[in-house]
């Protein structure tokens, strides 16, 4: 096996997957790009690596989805490439590094060395060159040729650039949540006025209902026009006017969980992003978790 791998100028859409054969106590040296001793670029034989397009995680953190599920759901890798690879990939239990083309300052030559162990190179639907043309590193070719675009991904988010999926608030869920909020407010306000001895305690229920109704009506256009885009590198919030309000790199995601009709993304630094009024919260949660390579 030759020990050189070319990242050519203009390359995009390839995903290089490495096992990192280190003990769990050494994970921080590979997972944290903010510390000076980040080992991943060094082990690849390069000086620079953009952490926004790098995911490093323990295979066991993906619960039942497995490494092949991450590549499929998170990167759009086609079944044609993964069909004969799933058992081998999902058998990995240690630290994994998933690196996209955009992470490299191309053109550059990689010379991976232990503890890195190449598991394969796969093409996303947007790949600009066939997998067979990635260079001289023989094990970089588990499949050859450029796969056809994944039709599900194209139908899901064809008009949003590099977005793999677009999550939008659901109008029925928005209305239902406000009805629940109104009901709780009516009960609470009535109880407070009754406890205070107000003979017209029923006014509290009317006031709470009107307050929630006005709020829901006033904010509906803004809340329901917002969207969240899942790209190969980040989850980003987009306002009604199309401006990006916030972007969270997938490499920084620590946990994804469902909170009622919302999905909460928690970063390693403790920051939170909330995707509100999701009709299928479990599906959204699992999709983002798979892309980030974390558990739910």
Secondary structure, DSSP 4 states (H G I P E B T S, - for coil): ----EEE-TT--SEEEEEEE---GGGTHHHH-TTSTT--HHHHHT-S---GGGEEEEEGGGGTTSHHHHHHHHHH---HHHHTTTHHHHHT--SEEEEEEGGGS-SSEEE---TTEEEEEEEE-TT-SS-GGGS-S-GGG-SS-SPPPP-HHHHHHHTTSTTEEEEEE--HHHHHHHHHHHHHHHHHHHHHHHHHTT-TTTHHHHHHHHHHHHHHHHHHHHHHHH-EEEEESSEEEEE-TTS-EEEEEEGGGEEEEEEETTEEEEEETTS-EEEE-S-TTHHHHHHHHHHHHT---
